[in-house]
């Protein structure tokens, strides 16, 4: 259907593609992956015709129509409703509808037989193109992408960039081109919308090339992986998980071949060096020099699994409780986000705040940070030091600063060598640390902003969509960094692989309340699936979910105070027991049996207190 052969494309002196080839067959679904800056989005623009190759050919069959979703569409604005914008996909049907309306309008005053024939033909063509279903199909796709029915008549310009992107995605899906090019389609989608798009793409009858850093999304939608690396494109059959296995096997084979070749080269070079001055060996030496010149060098395997070893410094250790939210309510006009809800964040909590867009995740994150006005009470715990990462903070980077100076500006106590090591963990090596912020891509700026957060010595982090614009290697680095972080954090993210690897609790908003699931994201998904399929009906009742899967309400500040008080009492009782036991040893050595008997009674009393207090504590935690 579409063939790329010996493609060359350069940015200045830098080769993005050199002798690259890729063949896209009908009904093939390809995930295009690679590090930031390798040219994935550029390849989509070359295929769509926006860019012209510097060499090679891109040829397509006559029936290959192309639809391209790119990030530039975020800025598109119009006064038209989102329903009308999406329905622009049906260009032929809309033209026929206009012609039908004209004929009907004419027949109101001038009824002629030829108009009846024309109307019948137009209506027949309209029906053949399923014209009578275009509005219902458009509504279905828009609502699948997260829009409410009341949103459909609102002007596109009233929506944020992310929501406008959804409208353009809907329009593209309705057009059903033979080849669909998608550049990071999940970046601006919430989890329900991502799952809807996954199913749609899985069932899509055309071919798809999608650039994505969402591993779960690729596993569920594509059947081939095209990896961009070293100015070449390598195609792997199978989904992303299979690619990882196949890539490891290929790397192992390539590593062995590289080491064997290097060994042969060293032996040849030693022979040349040893005998180059001997006339009797001149012919053999010359032969080996020529052989070295002709050798096709095998590249070493690039280690893409960067290992991170951060040393987090907390100037201050916080108390057990990080934050109390008590009887919180928040609304924007008639839109209620939270209503009389309470929650507590404990030291060591790694919380992922998930859910559909519009439910209030970012609002709740701002409430936690103290930057959103609320009804109710928000209190931080003892010695809590907070740091907040959000996408808009990329704009607060000082563009004239170098990377190293930007990190120094945080006031960190780390040395320049330590800061260079941190930047190295975020894939900025060598002289790159002296790059200016203004020349960085969006993904590179995200890495710098995240590095600033992680060296801030804060013991409580708030991260809003930190994986947006990061490639897979950078996401892996962030996962490793957060796994080593000993403090507390709350993360808003739609990246399921990321959330699975960094969270020990799941928060979500339901019925205007903060709900907590006490486990990992995988466990939460299992529980949610069980809950959805086991909802009670009038005809039957259902058993309660297993205790280990049931969500719990977040601790209220009053419960937290009770727990803290009981823990203090337990500590006093344990100290009393230890003191009594020490006195009993002394009295036993002194043969004071009267005093010993009294201490035994005191010991029994304290142990009884310990048992009852511990039971009360266990009932609350």
Steps between C-alpha positions, in 0.01 A plus 500: 500500500785739587873442451798698634829411329853629576360811671743783575401807698726757668463785748804708414797264519315251720358190331160407639463226237767349278413205277190422710221275368154398618210325326145550630256230391118525502340455843841519674518680833850632576628658820781746418744527793841650576669754725399866492665675205546192280243621248175310568270799446716605204437161338123551530536841332707345223234232443218760501687715247565798729876445468694400188772232526860596419541161336323171440131452424165487679244341269138407568222321316225701331235409757719593800333796670691643799371661820750668734442597864783726617565726796463816284123445510501608866494864386205463258203718597158580351156625604341182362364246747713194565225286345519699174881497499510122538227454237724678246641149452192426288573748223307319225197434719484864614517624141215263407301624800541859377384400150197316645408805709524725192270275297248476787504875543438551127214248498318701767416761234574331165402132480640330185544133398871546431549621858329186630740284296799703616388479862455122475851460356658725764322318781604164355867612492467643851359173634768296319765704687319440833425872515207452737733354767788751487378704797440198722841354406669833576324527835603144588868566432506838678332353806739205487785751518359652818263777389159527664184538292468862615855572373421415137338835413770711668749690277837332453687817606362468854691174558861460610768375260472143626124489443537662156744222415228246588260666256761480222561134589126435475489669157793289382348175625173582323685557171638143517807557279683194364807605702460670837803688641472577873761704688470441876118463497480408871685809628177694560265211579380370837490127581140432384568680170831315450320169548232607250764599240683170559189305407428723199853464360502126569185465285609757237494350149773721351873524571639703790839646590495636855773679695448428868696461822210318671610134517156371601338688210747350251452150639124523450484669158789411269644189337843633392765724656716727281801621697680818390866490601830592337320668204346162409158336548487143631169312483410243768187283467274488804396746770726698733551219752610263223729773363674525838571125496611499137712813551682338792573192287624708205717711734654185645586373150631843392708532819663163434571588136642839603734348759617228255570760233685726744714203607587424136582867436732512802679183385541639148629833634751319722622295201541817291682682779730204566602423141467832315878551506584150370545478125420129499154570641425807286247325273309350799502833685371684193227240453380546855504879475272474196277253685460749788408778258228286343351366822133586562510620860235357732369761744506434872164464673377827649383447856156661505415376849662783688544423868430779745654535842374816664602600847205691642585738781228596747605791714195433720318177583121553511261361759282197439216704351576716195163663428149516643197592286185533710145561372627638169254639246582656164277611214532717189159662472249216476772242425574320826846341523520399867233502769572465874781247450800424720834329447842457657840450337746301710879508488622251236177502296561469123161608367381496138199727446311361199166530321323663209568862403256744654471304826732742680842332516701814428268701727562253783874520438482879534295459819770270638764760408300777667460711184124446456235673713268254676233455760628287787840461660840411354788445745855386433682273741819567691814595299341448157698652210313492170601524133249519212557401135246596233526541124460878517819515709699424185429861405654621826844362408748782439561465127839674503635269772710197421373168635759495778423862600125424506561223755734720705224765515288266715728578796607139530802409711618249238839560336536562127626143454191366681273719284672377185440146622128577549480647148679190372225288654255706295698431179695827487864401477834671442482846350119482472476633856613838362213517248261790551142422601367691197637242252341200673198305372185461709610156621845628594349792695279251687810303600671816631190604697471150651869503593442832682212346697704194597799698631281742695546303827121504541346212696159532329467511119195589289536398134238590236536289182880472529534250212346724232757559221744246648628210290502146640858519624426824687183350653708204618750739661220684682357168622837398641547840666158486670556139608815616682326805649435444871260789543130533420339597170170541316509450122233576240565286192319311224807286419398160636849348478640794697225488763535122538867539586493796741176489705409309817161670534240614248282806556196576286203735525157340507167660600695820582705315763865402519519120492810294572596155373774350724709326237670517162343612174482143364310392813274804469418417136414141600275624778331755271435233236348276768287785629372595152399144415349437844271801542177399679175477305137457606522130417805403704734597779876477494758402756729766639841534336791333676636710787841531337342651189243732657592869504517687828409853585799726555564569872331809637705746708312388817588137430859600436513680836360193676758276333780736601372514860473119524852458360633735769313302770640171367851643516450607865359157594789318329747721688319421829519126427872524424558694824300248709687206348835667579391557864387136526849383400654717772253381769544136395876539546438658841252224600228764574199272435241744645607779266523248214139390552380861484693560176350186346152644565605834349643318198174310442307828520728672244484203262118511520511871413735427211266234362188719511678812367657302214157358410356855487792612281457206261130578462581850376787437259 
